[in-house]
Amino acid sequence: MSHRVPVDGTLDLHSFLPRDIASVVEAYLEAATEAGLAEVRLIHGRGIGVQRATVHRVLSRHAAVRSFHDAPESHLGATIALLAV
């Protein structure tokens, strides 16, 4: 199954299987970089932190990510990544 996701700066990961999160985030970062976005918001939810850890792992290794931080208003449910454009 494939998903078509608009590259508008926000990606809600709730509709993806946990095993696909890393590759989805990777592909979204590539598309966001190509689109010239300087910032993206990745919504992973709070839960027990597994999805957040996966997202942070991908962000920490991606060449286009300058920095990232938890979105303060989300109470650990979303991460903001600043991209090198």
PDB file of N, CA, C and O in Angstrom, chain B, residues numbered from 101:
ATOM      1  N   MET B 101       0.843  -1.175   0.000  1.00  0.00           N
ATOM      2  CA  MET B 101       0.000   0.000   0.000  1.00  0.00           C
ATOM      3  C   MET B 101       0.890   1.240   0.000  1.00  0.00           C
ATOM      4  O   MET B 101       1.863   1.302   0.752  1.00  0.00           O
ATOM      5  N   SER B 102       0.570   2.217  -0.827  1.00  0.00           N
ATOM      6  CA  SER B 102       1.347   3.456  -0.830  1.00  0.00           C
ATOM      7  C   SER B 102       0.450   4.617  -0.430  1.00  0.00           C
ATOM      8  O   SER B 102      -0.754   4.625  -0.686  1.00  0.00           O
ATOM      9  N   HIS B 103       1.069   5.581   0.197  1.00  0.00           N
ATOM     10  CA  HIS B 103       0.359   6.778   0.634  1.00  0.00           C
ATOM     11  C   HIS B 103       0.878   7.959  -0.167  1.00  0.00           C
ATOM     12  O   HIS B 103       2.073   8.055  -0.446  1.00  0.00           O
ATOM     13  N   ARG B 104      -0.023   8.853  -0.533  1.00  0.00           N
ATOM     14  CA  ARG B 104       0.372  10.106  -1.157  1.00  0.00           C
ATOM     15  C   ARG B 104       0.148  11.186  -0.116  1.00  0.00           C
ATOM     16  O   ARG B 104      -0.965  11.374   0.374  1.00  0.00           O
ATOM     17  N   VAL B 105       1.204  11.883   0.210  1.00  0.00           N
ATOM     18  CA  VAL B 105       1.157  12.867   1.274  1.00  0.00           C
ATOM     19  C   VAL B 105       1.569  14.216   0.704  1.00  0.00           C
ATOM     20  O   VAL B 105       2.617  14.319   0.066  1.00  0.00           O
ATOM     21  N   PRO B 106       0.763  15.255   0.924  1.00  0.00           N
ATOM     22  CA  PRO B 106       1.183  16.579   0.459  1.00  0.00           C
ATOM     23  C   PRO B 106       2.397  17.049   1.257  1.00  0.00           C
ATOM     24  O   PRO B 106       2.481  16.832   2.466  1.00  0.00           O
ATOM     25  N   VAL B 107       3.318  17.685   0.579  1.00  0.00           N
ATOM     26  CA  VAL B 107       4.515  18.198   1.245  1.00  0.00           C
ATOM     27  C   VAL B 107       4.253  19.672   1.552  1.00  0.00           C
ATOM     28  O   VAL B 107       4.654  20.572   0.813  1.00  0.00           O
ATOM     29  N   ASP B 108       3.563  19.879   2.675  1.00  0.00           N
ATOM     30  CA  ASP B 108       3.153  21.230   3.055  1.00  0.00           C
ATOM     31  C   ASP B 108       3.776  21.693   4.366  1.00  0.00           C
ATOM     32  O   ASP B 108       3.409  22.741   4.896  1.00  0.00           O
ATOM     33  N   GLY B 109       4.714  20.915   4.885  1.00  0.00           N
ATOM     34  CA  GLY B 109       5.394  21.293   6.114  1.00  0.00           C
ATOM     35  C   GLY B 109       4.912  20.552   7.347  1.00  0.00           C
ATOM     36  O   GLY B 109       5.527  20.658   8.408  1.00  0.00           O
ATOM     37  N   THR B 110       3.818  19.801   7.227  1.00  0.00           N
ATOM     38  CA  THR B 110       3.310  19.032   8.359  1.00  0.00           C
ATOM     39  C   THR B 110       3.033  17.600   7.915  1.00  0.00           C
ATOM     40  O   THR B 110       2.348  17.362   6.920  1.00  0.00           O
ATOM     41  N   LEU B 111       3.574  16.663   8.664  1.00  0.00           N
ATOM     42  CA  LEU B 111       3.348  15.248   8.372  1.00  0.00           C
ATOM     43  C   LEU B 111       2.802  14.575   9.623  1.00  0.00           C
ATOM     44  O   LEU B 111       3.477  14.506  10.651  1.00  0.00           O
ATOM     45  N   ASP B 112       1.576  14.080   9.524  1.00  0.00           N
ATOM     46  CA  ASP B 112       0.955  13.339  10.625  1.00  0.00           C
ATOM     47  C   ASP B 112       1.235  11.857  10.398  1.00  0.00           C
ATOM     48  O   ASP B 112       0.777  11.277   9.414  1.00  0.00           O
ATOM     49  N   LEU B 113       1.972  11.263  11.289  1.00  0.00           N
ATOM     50  CA  LEU B 113       2.416   9.881  11.127  1.00  0.00           C
ATOM     51  C   LEU B 113       1.429   8.846  11.650  1.00  0.00           C
ATOM     52  O   LEU B 113       1.708   7.649  11.583  1.00  0.00           O
ATOM     53  N   HIS B 114       0.294   9.274  12.163  1.00  0.00           N
ATOM     54  CA  HIS B 114      -0.673   8.343  12.742  1.00  0.00           C
ATOM     55  C   HIS B 114      -1.219   7.317  11.739  1.00  0.00           C
ATOM     56  O   HIS B 114      -1.605   6.218  12.136  1.00  0.00           O
ATOM     57  N   SER B 115      -1.256   7.655  10.472  1.00  0.00           N
ATOM     58  CA  SER B 115      -1.845   6.733   9.498  1.00  0.00           C
ATOM     59  C   SER B 115      -0.843   5.713   8.954  1.00  0.00           C
ATOM     60  O   SER B 115      -1.192   4.904   8.094  1.00  0.00           O
ATOM     61  N   PHE B 116       0.386   5.742   9.443  1.00  0.00           N
ATOM     62  CA  PHE B 116       1.412   4.829   8.958  1.00  0.00           C
ATOM     63  C   PHE B 116       1.697   3.730   9.981  1.00  0.00           C
ATOM     64  O   PHE B 116       1.577   3.937  11.188  1.00  0.00           O
ATOM     65  N   LEU B 117       2.071   2.574   9.476  1.00  0.00           N
ATOM     66  CA  LEU B 117       2.454   1.473  10.356  1.00  0.00           C
ATOM     67  C   LEU B 117       3.772   1.807  11.050  1.00  0.00           C
ATOM     68  O   LEU B 117       4.646   2.432  10.449  1.00  0.00           O
ATOM     69  N   PRO B 118       3.922   1.399  12.297  1.00  0.00           N
ATOM     70  CA  PRO B 118       5.167   1.683  13.024  1.00  0.00           C
ATOM     71  C   PRO B 118       6.426   1.253  12.270  1.00  0.00           C
ATOM     72  O   PRO B 118       7.440   1.949  12.318  1.00  0.00           O
ATOM     73  N   ARG B 119       6.372   0.127  11.581  1.00  0.00           N
ATOM     74  CA  ARG B 119       7.557  -0.355  10.862  1.00  0.00           C
ATOM     75  C   ARG B 119       7.936   0.532   9.680  1.00  0.00           C
ATOM     76  O   ARG B 119       9.058   0.460   9.179  1.00  0.00           O
ATOM     77  N   ASP B 120       6.989   1.378   9.232  1.00  0.00           N
ATOM     78  CA  ASP B 120       7.236   2.245   8.076  1.00  0.00           C
ATOM     79  C   ASP B 120       7.653   3.662   8.454  1.00  0.00           C
ATOM     80  O   ASP B 120       8.025   4.445   7.579  1.00  0.00           O
ATOM     81  N   ILE B 121       7.599   4.003   9.726  1.00  0.00           N
ATOM     82  CA  ILE B 121       7.820   5.389  10.153  1.00  0.00           C
ATOM     83  C   ILE B 121       9.173   5.919   9.690  1.00  0.00           C
ATOM     84  O   ILE B 121       9.233   7.016   9.134  1.00  0.00           O
ATOM     85  N   ALA B 122      10.238   5.195   9.893  1.00  0.00           N
ATOM     86  CA  ALA B 122      11.569   5.688   9.524  1.00  0.00           C
ATOM     87  C   ALA B 122      11.661   5.999   8.033  1.00  0.00           C
ATOM     88  O   ALA B 122      12.170   7.055   7.656  1.00  0.00           O
ATOM     89  N   SER B 123      11.182   5.106   7.188  1.00  0.00           N
ATOM     90  CA  SER B 123      11.279   5.343   5.745  1.00  0.00           C
ATOM     91  C   SER B 123      10.341   6.467   5.298  1.00  0.00           C
ATOM     92  O   SER B 123      10.669   7.209   4.372  1.00  0.00           O
ATOM     93  N   VAL B 124       9.195   6.598   5.936  1.00  0.00           N
ATOM     94  CA  VAL B 124       8.271   7.679   5.600  1.00  0.00           C
ATOM     95  C   VAL B 124       8.891   9.029   5.963  1.00  0.00           C
ATOM     96  O   VAL B 124       8.839   9.974   5.176  1.00  0.00           O
ATOM     97  N   VAL B 125       9.469   9.112   7.146  1.00  0.00           N
ATOM     98  CA  VAL B 125      10.109  10.371   7.565  1.00  0.00           C
ATOM     99  C   VAL B 125      11.263  10.707   6.630  1.00  0.00           C
ATOM    100  O   VAL B 125      11.417  11.858   6.221  1.00  0.00           O
ATOM    101  N   GLU B 126      12.059   9.728   6.296  1.00  0.00           N
ATOM    102  CA  GLU B 126      13.190   9.929   5.380  1.00  0.00           C
ATOM    103  C   GLU B 126      12.702  10.481   4.042  1.00  0.00           C
ATOM    104  O   GLU B 126      13.243  11.467   3.541  1.00  0.00           O
ATOM    105  N   ALA B 127      11.685   9.848   3.466  1.00  0.00           N
ATOM    106  CA  ALA B 127      11.145  10.293   2.178  1.00  0.00           C
ATOM    107  C   ALA B 127      10.542  11.687   2.287  1.00  0.00           C
ATOM    108  O   ALA B 127      10.690  12.505   1.379  1.00  0.00           O
ATOM    109  N   TYR B 128       9.862  11.958   3.398  1.00  0.00           N
ATOM    110  CA  TYR B 128       9.263  13.284   3.579  1.00  0.00           C
ATOM    111  C   TYR B 128      10.338  14.361   3.686  1.00  0.00           C
ATOM    112  O   TYR B 128      10.188  15.443   3.119  1.00  0.00           O
ATOM    113  N   LEU B 129      11.409  14.077   4.398  1.00  0.00           N
ATOM    114  CA  LEU B 129      12.499  15.049   4.508  1.00  0.00           C
ATOM    115  C   LEU B 129      13.118  15.341   3.145  1.00  0.00           C
ATOM    116  O   LEU B 129      13.440  16.489   2.839  1.00  0.00           O
ATOM    117  N   GLU B 130      13.281  14.319   2.337  1.00  0.00           N
ATOM    118  CA  GLU B 130      13.817  14.518   0.981  1.00  0.00           C
ATOM    119  C   GLU B 130      12.882  15.397   0.159  1.00  0.00           C
ATOM    120  O   GLU B 130      13.329  16.325  -0.515  1.00  0.00           O
ATOM    121  N   ALA B 131      11.589  15.106   0.215  1.00  0.00           N
ATOM    122  CA  ALA B 131      10.609  15.881  -0.539  1.00  0.00           C
ATOM    123  C   ALA B 131      10.530  17.316  -0.023  1.00  0.00           C
ATOM    124  O   ALA B 131      10.413  18.254  -0.812  1.00  0.00           O
ATOM    125  N   ALA B 132      10.592  17.490   1.285  1.00  0.00           N
ATOM    126  CA  ALA B 132      10.532  18.833   1.875  1.00  0.00           C
ATOM    127  C   ALA B 132      11.754  19.652   1.469  1.00  0.00           C
ATOM    128  O   ALA B 132      11.644  20.844   1.183  1.00  0.00           O
ATOM    129  N   THR B 133      12.902  19.015   1.447  1.00  0.00           N
ATOM    130  CA  THR B 133      14.128  19.696   1.027  1.00  0.00           C
ATOM    131  C   THR B 133      14.018  20.114  -0.434  1.00  0.00           C
ATOM    132  O   THR B 133      14.357  21.244  -0.786  1.00  0.00           O
ATOM    133  N   GLU B 134      13.546  19.208  -1.284  1.00  0.00           N
ATOM    134  CA  GLU B 134      13.371  19.521  -2.703  1.00  0.00           C
ATOM    135  C   GLU B 134      12.369  20.650  -2.905  1.00  0.00           C
ATOM    136  O   GLU B 134      12.502  21.446  -3.835  1.00  0.00           O
ATOM    137  N   ALA B 135      11.369  20.718  -2.036  1.00  0.00           N
ATOM    138  CA  ALA B 135      10.342  21.767  -2.133  1.00  0.00           C
ATOM    139  C   ALA B 135      10.824  23.093  -1.546  1.00  0.00           C
ATOM    140  O   ALA B 135      10.127  24.103  -1.645  1.00  0.00           O
ATOM    141  N   GLY B 136      12.000  23.097  -0.940  1.00  0.00           N
ATOM    142  CA  GLY B 136      12.550  24.325  -0.390  1.00  0.00           C
ATOM    143  C   GLY B 136      12.008  24.726   0.971  1.00  0.00           C
ATOM    144  O   GLY B 136      12.124  25.884   1.371  1.00  0.00           O
ATOM    145  N   LEU B 137      11.414  23.770   1.688  1.00  0.00           N
ATOM    146  CA  LEU B 137      10.884  24.083   3.020  1.00  0.00           C
ATOM    147  C   LEU B 137      12.026  24.239   4.015  1.00  0.00           C
ATOM    148  O   LEU B 137      12.985  23.467   3.997  1.00  0.00           O
ATOM    149  N   ALA B 138      11.920  25.226   4.873  1.00  0.00           N
ATOM    150  CA  ALA B 138      12.951  25.468   5.881  1.00  0.00           C
ATOM    151  C   ALA B 138      12.623  24.773   7.198  1.00  0.00           C
ATOM    152  O   ALA B 138      13.492  24.604   8.053  1.00  0.00           O
ATOM    153  N   GLU B 139      11.359  24.370   7.357  1.00  0.00           N
ATOM    154  CA  GLU B 139      10.917  23.776   8.614  1.00  0.00           C
ATOM    155  C   GLU B 139       9.806  22.781   8.346  1.00  0.00           C
ATOM    156  O   GLU B 139       8.944  23.012   7.498  1.00  0.00           O
ATOM    157  N   VAL B 140       9.829  21.669   9.074  1.00  0.00           N
ATOM    158  CA  VAL B 140       8.734  20.699   8.993  1.00  0.00           C
ATOM    159  C   VAL B 140       8.309  20.301  10.397  1.00  0.00           C
ATOM    160  O   VAL B 140       9.103  20.302  11.338  1.00  0.00           O
ATOM    161  N   ARG B 141       7.036  19.963  10.508  1.00  0.00           N
ATOM    162  CA  ARG B 141       6.455  19.498  11.770  1.00  0.00           C
ATOM    163  C   ARG B 141       6.050  18.048  11.564  1.00  0.00           C
ATOM    164  O   ARG B 141       5.266  17.735  10.668  1.00  0.00           O
ATOM    165  N   LEU B 142       6.585  17.167  12.395  1.00  0.00           N
ATOM    166  CA  LEU B 142       6.291  15.740  12.316  1.00  0.00           C
ATOM    167  C   LEU B 142       5.474  15.359  13.534  1.00  0.00           C
ATOM    168  O   LEU B 142       5.961  15.425  14.663  1.00  0.00           O
ATOM    169  N   ILE B 143       4.230  14.959  13.304  1.00  0.00           N
ATOM    170  CA  ILE B 143       3.320  14.610  14.397  1.00  0.00           C
ATOM    171  C   ILE B 143       3.386  13.105  14.613  1.00  0.00           C
ATOM    172  O   ILE B 143       2.945  12.323  13.770  1.00  0.00           O
ATOM    173  N   HIS B 144       3.940  12.711  15.749  1.00  0.00           N
ATOM    174  CA  HIS B 144       4.125  11.293  16.042  1.00  0.00           C
ATOM    175  C   HIS B 144       3.270  10.821  17.207  1.00  0.00           C
ATOM    176  O   HIS B 144       3.165   9.617  17.437  1.00  0.00           O
ATOM    177  N   GLY B 145       2.668  11.721  17.936  1.00  0.00           N
ATOM    178  CA  GLY B 145       1.854  11.357  19.086  1.00  0.00           C
ATOM    179  C   GLY B 145       2.712  11.152  20.323  1.00  0.00           C
ATOM    180  O   GLY B 145       3.934  11.041  20.236  1.00  0.00           O
ATOM    181  N   ARG B 146       2.056  11.103  21.474  1.00  0.00           N
ATOM    182  CA  ARG B 146       2.792  10.975  22.739  1.00  0.00           C
ATOM    183  C   ARG B 146       3.031   9.520  23.105  1.00  0.00           C
ATOM    184  O   ARG B 146       4.184   9.102  23.210  1.00  0.00           O
ATOM    185  N   GLY B 147       2.014   8.761  23.297  1.00  0.00           N
ATOM    186  CA  GLY B 147       2.150   7.337  23.617  1.00  0.00           C
ATOM    187  C   GLY B 147       3.249   7.055  24.619  1.00  0.00           C
ATOM    188  O   GLY B 147       3.379   7.753  25.624  1.00  0.00           O
ATOM    189  N   ILE B 148       4.042   6.024  24.343  1.00  0.00           N
ATOM    190  CA  ILE B 148       5.152   5.663  25.242  1.00  0.00           C
ATOM    191  C   ILE B 148       6.498   6.119  24.679  1.00  0.00           C
ATOM    192  O   ILE B 148       7.543   5.805  25.249  1.00  0.00           O
ATOM    193  N   GLY B 149       6.483   6.854  23.571  1.00  0.00           N
ATOM    194  CA  GLY B 149       7.699   7.459  23.041  1.00  0.00           C
ATOM    195  C   GLY B 149       8.435   6.690  21.965  1.00  0.00           C
ATOM    196  O   GLY B 149       9.510   7.110  21.535  1.00  0.00           O
ATOM    197  N   VAL B 150       7.880   5.569  21.517  1.00  0.00           N
ATOM    198  CA  VAL B 150       8.571   4.763  20.512  1.00  0.00           C
ATOM    199  C   VAL B 150       8.645   5.500  19.176  1.00  0.00           C
ATOM    200  O   VAL B 150       9.711   5.564  18.564  1.00  0.00           O
ATOM    201  N   GLN B 151       7.528   6.052  18.720  1.00  0.00           N
ATOM    202  CA  GLN B 151       7.516   6.771  17.433  1.00  0.00           C
ATOM    203  C   GLN B 151       8.396   8.012  17.516  1.00  0.00           C
ATOM    204  O   GLN B 151       9.123   8.320  16.572  1.00  0.00           O
ATOM    205  N   ARG B 152       8.336   8.721  18.633  1.00  0.00           N
ATOM    206  CA  ARG B 152       9.163   9.919  18.823  1.00  0.00           C
ATOM    207  C   ARG B 152      10.644   9.544  18.718  1.00  0.00           C
ATOM    208  O   ARG B 152      11.417  10.251  18.071  1.00  0.00           O
ATOM    209  N   ALA B 153      11.033   8.457  19.340  1.00  0.00           N
ATOM    210  CA  ALA B 153      12.428   8.008  19.286  1.00  0.00           C
ATOM    211  C   ALA B 153      12.845   7.664  17.858  1.00  0.00           C
ATOM    212  O   ALA B 153      13.958   7.982  17.439  1.00  0.00           O
ATOM    213  N   THR B 154      11.961   7.022  17.122  1.00  0.00           N
ATOM    214  CA  THR B 154      12.256   6.686  15.719  1.00  0.00           C
ATOM    215  C   THR B 154      12.435   7.956  14.907  1.00  0.00           C
ATOM    216  O   THR B 154      13.393   8.076  14.144  1.00  0.00           O
ATOM    217  N   VAL B 155      11.517   8.908  15.063  1.00  0.00           N
ATOM    218  CA  VAL B 155      11.603  10.175  14.338  1.00  0.00           C
ATOM    219  C   VAL B 155      12.902  10.890  14.690  1.00  0.00           C
ATOM    220  O   VAL B 155      13.605  11.363  13.797  1.00  0.00           O
ATOM    221  N   HIS B 156      13.226  10.976  15.957  1.00  0.00           N
ATOM    222  CA  HIS B 156      14.447  11.670  16.381  1.00  0.00           C
ATOM    223  C   HIS B 156      15.701  10.974  15.847  1.00  0.00           C
ATOM    224  O   HIS B 156      16.676  11.638  15.495  1.00  0.00           O
ATOM    225  N   ARG B 157      15.682   9.653  15.787  1.00  0.00           N
ATOM    226  CA  ARG B 157      16.828   8.914  15.246  1.00  0.00           C
ATOM    227  C   ARG B 157      17.044   9.268  13.770  1.00  0.00           C
ATOM    228  O   ARG B 157      18.172   9.519  13.345  1.00  0.00           O
ATOM    229  N   VAL B 158      15.957   9.286  12.997  1.00  0.00           N
ATOM    230  CA  VAL B 158      16.068   9.635  11.576  1.00  0.00           C
ATOM    231  C   VAL B 158      16.560  11.070  11.429  1.00  0.00           C
ATOM    232  O   VAL B 158      17.449  11.342  10.622  1.00  0.00           O
ATOM    233  N   LEU B 159      15.991  11.984  12.201  1.00  0.00           N
ATOM    234  CA  LEU B 159      16.381  13.390  12.107  1.00  0.00           C
ATOM    235  C   LEU B 159      17.852  13.594  12.465  1.00  0.00           C
ATOM    236  O   LEU B 159      18.539  14.397  11.834  1.00  0.00           O
ATOM    237  N   SER B 160      18.328  12.880  13.462  1.00  0.00           N
ATOM    238  CA  SER B 160      19.715  13.059  13.912  1.00  0.00           C
ATOM    239  C   SER B 160      20.730  12.593  12.866  1.00  0.00           C
ATOM    240  O   SER B 160      21.890  13.003  12.902  1.00  0.00           O
ATOM    241  N   ARG B 161      20.301  11.745  11.943  1.00  0.00           N
ATOM    242  CA  ARG B 161      21.210  11.200  10.925  1.00  0.00           C
ATOM    243  C   ARG B 161      21.033  11.826   9.548  1.00  0.00           C
ATOM    244  O   ARG B 161      21.833  11.566   8.649  1.00  0.00           O
ATOM    245  N   HIS B 162      20.013  12.637   9.369  1.00  0.00           N
ATOM    246  CA  HIS B 162      19.717  13.158   8.027  1.00  0.00           C
ATOM    247  C   HIS B 162      20.546  14.409   7.735  1.00  0.00           C
ATOM    248  O   HIS B 162      20.575  15.347   8.532  1.00  0.00           O
ATOM    249  N   ALA B 163      21.210  14.410   6.595  1.00  0.00           N
ATOM    250  CA  ALA B 163      22.113  15.507   6.234  1.00  0.00           C
ATOM    251  C   ALA B 163      21.420  16.862   6.100  1.00  0.00           C
ATOM    252  O   ALA B 163      22.048  17.894   6.335  1.00  0.00           O
ATOM    253  N   ALA B 164      20.146  16.882   5.729  1.00  0.00           N
ATOM    254  CA  ALA B 164      19.445  18.150   5.515  1.00  0.00           C
ATOM    255  C   ALA B 164      18.906  18.767   6.803  1.00  0.00           C
ATOM    256  O   ALA B 164      18.445  19.909   6.790  1.00  0.00           O
ATOM    257  N   VAL B 165      18.955  18.043   7.900  1.00  0.00           N
ATOM    258  CA  VAL B 165      18.395  18.538   9.166  1.00  0.00           C
ATOM    259  C   VAL B 165      19.472  19.312   9.922  1.00  0.00           C
ATOM    260  O   VAL B 165      20.496  18.759  10.322  1.00  0.00           O
ATOM    261  N   ARG B 166      19.210  20.621  10.109  1.00  0.00           N
ATOM    262  CA  ARG B 166      20.141  21.469  10.865  1.00  0.00           C
ATOM    263  C   ARG B 166      19.968  21.253  12.358  1.00  0.00           C
ATOM    264  O   ARG B 166      20.942  21.165  13.106  1.00  0.00           O
ATOM    265  N   SER B 167      18.701  21.168  12.783  1.00  0.00           N
ATOM    266  CA  SER B 167      18.394  20.940  14.194  1.00  0.00           C
ATOM    267  C   SER B 167      16.945  20.491  14.302  1.00  0.00           C
ATOM    268  O   SER B 167      16.172  20.600  13.350  1.00  0.00           O
ATOM    269  N   PHE B 168      16.593  19.984  15.479  1.00  0.00           N
ATOM    270  CA  PHE B 168      15.200  19.614  15.732  1.00  0.00           C
ATOM    271  C   PHE B 168      14.925  19.719  17.216  1.00  0.00           C
ATOM    272  O   PHE B 168      15.830  19.648  18.047  1.00  0.00           O
ATOM    273  N   HIS B 169      13.646  19.891  17.525  1.00  0.00           N
ATOM    274  CA  HIS B 169      13.223  20.022  18.924  1.00  0.00           C
ATOM    275  C   HIS B 169      11.757  19.623  19.053  1.00  0.00           C
ATOM    276  O   HIS B 169      11.005  19.640  18.079  1.00  0.00           O
ATOM    277  N   ASP B 170      11.372  19.269  20.258  1.00  0.00           N
ATOM    278  CA  ASP B 170       9.972  18.953  20.517  1.00  0.00           C
ATOM    279  C   ASP B 170       9.154  20.225  20.385  1.00  0.00           C
ATOM    280  O   ASP B 170       9.566  21.283  20.861  1.00  0.00           O
ATOM    281  N   ALA B 171       7.998  20.127  19.742  1.00  0.00           N
ATOM    282  CA  ALA B 171       7.087  21.269  19.638  1.00  0.00           C
ATOM    283  C   ALA B 171       6.505  21.511  21.017  1.00  0.00           C
ATOM    284  O   ALA B 171       5.809  20.642  21.542  1.00  0.00           O
ATOM    285  N   PRO B 172       6.765  22.668  21.627  1.00  0.00           N
ATOM    286  CA  PRO B 172       6.379  22.886  23.025  1.00  0.00           C
ATOM    287  C   PRO B 172       4.887  22.720  23.305  1.00  0.00           C
ATOM    288  O   PRO B 172       4.512  22.217  24.364  1.00  0.00           O
ATOM    289  N   GLU B 173       4.045  23.130  22.387  1.00  0.00           N
ATOM    290  CA  GLU B 173       2.604  23.064  22.629  1.00  0.00           C
ATOM    291  C   GLU B 173       2.043  21.647  22.496  1.00  0.00           C
ATOM    292  O   GLU B 173       0.891  21.405  22.857  1.00  0.00           O
ATOM    293  N   SER B 174       2.833  20.720  21.987  1.00  0.00           N
ATOM    294  CA  SER B 174       2.331  19.366  21.739  1.00  0.00           C
ATOM    295  C   SER B 174       2.578  18.403  22.895  1.00  0.00           C
ATOM    296  O   SER B 174       2.104  17.267  22.864  1.00  0.00           O
ATOM    297  N   HIS B 175       3.311  18.838  23.910  1.00  0.00           N
ATOM    298  CA  HIS B 175       3.620  17.970  25.060  1.00  0.00           C
ATOM    299  C   HIS B 175       4.230  16.648  24.611  1.00  0.00           C
ATOM    300  O   HIS B 175       3.766  15.577  25.000  1.00  0.00           O
ATOM    301  N   LEU B 176       5.264  16.731  23.797  1.00  0.00           N
ATOM    302  CA  LEU B 176       6.038  15.609  23.255  1.00  0.00           C
ATOM    303  C   LEU B 176       5.309  14.828  22.157  1.00  0.00           C
ATOM    304  O   LEU B 176       5.710  13.711  21.830  1.00  0.00           O
ATOM    305  N   GLY B 177       4.255  15.395  21.589  1.00  0.00           N
ATOM    306  CA  GLY B 177       3.514  14.709  20.536  1.00  0.00           C
ATOM    307  C   GLY B 177       3.930  15.073  19.128  1.00  0.00           C
ATOM    308  O   GLY B 177       3.455  14.472  18.165  1.00  0.00           O
ATOM    309  N   ALA B 178       4.816  16.053  18.995  1.00  0.00           N
ATOM    310  CA  ALA B 178       5.274  16.477  17.661  1.00  0.00           C
ATOM    311  C   ALA B 178       6.700  17.011  17.776  1.00  0.00           C
ATOM    312  O   ALA B 178       7.136  17.468  18.833  1.00  0.00           O
ATOM    313  N   THR B 179       7.402  16.936  16.663  1.00  0.00           N
ATOM    314  CA  THR B 179       8.780  17.416  16.590  1.00  0.00           C
ATOM    315  C   THR B 179       8.892  18.390  15.429  1.00  0.00           C
ATOM    316  O   THR B 179       8.335  18.163  14.355  1.00  0.00           O
ATOM    317  N   ILE B 180       9.617  19.474  15.658  1.00  0.00           N
ATOM    318  CA  ILE B 180       9.900  20.461  14.623  1.00  0.00           C
ATOM    319  C   ILE B 180      11.343  20.248  14.157  1.00  0.00           C
ATOM    320  O   ILE B 180      12.256  20.174  14.979  1.00  0.00           O
ATOM    321  N   ALA B 181      11.545  20.152  12.859  1.00  0.00           N
ATOM    322  CA  ALA B 181      12.883  20.018  12.298  1.00  0.00           C
ATOM    323  C   ALA B 181      13.177  21.223  11.415  1.00  0.00           C
ATOM    324  O   ALA B 181      12.366  21.596  10.568  1.00  0.00           O
ATOM    325  N   LEU B 182      14.334  21.822  11.618  1.00  0.00           N
ATOM    326  CA  LEU B 182      14.800  22.927  10.785  1.00  0.00           C
ATOM    327  C   LEU B 182      15.734  22.342   9.731  1.00  0.00           C
ATOM    328  O   LEU B 182      16.676  21.611  10.038  1.00  0.00           O
ATOM    329  N   LEU B 183      15.443  22.688   8.481  1.00  0.00           N
ATOM    330  CA  LEU B 183      16.180  22.101   7.366  1.00  0.00           C
ATOM    331  C   LEU B 183      17.133  23.097   6.727  1.00  0.00           C
ATOM    332  O   LEU B 183      16.874  24.301   6.716  1.00  0.00           O
ATOM    333  N   ALA B 184      18.221  22.595   6.203  1.00  0.00           N
ATOM    334  CA  ALA B 184      19.156  23.403   5.440  1.00  0.00           C
ATOM    335  C   ALA B 184      18.606  23.508   4.016  1.00  0.00           C
ATOM    336  O   ALA B 184      18.491  22.508   3.307  1.00  0.00           O
ATOM    337  N   VAL B 185      18.280  24.700   3.623  1.00  0.00           N
ATOM    338  CA  VAL B 185      17.739  24.896   2.257  1.00  0.00           C
ATOM    339  C   VAL B 185      18.634  25.794   1.452  1.00  0.00           C
ATOM    340  O   VAL B 185      18.344  26.072   0.289  1.00  0.00           O
TER     341      VAL B 185
END
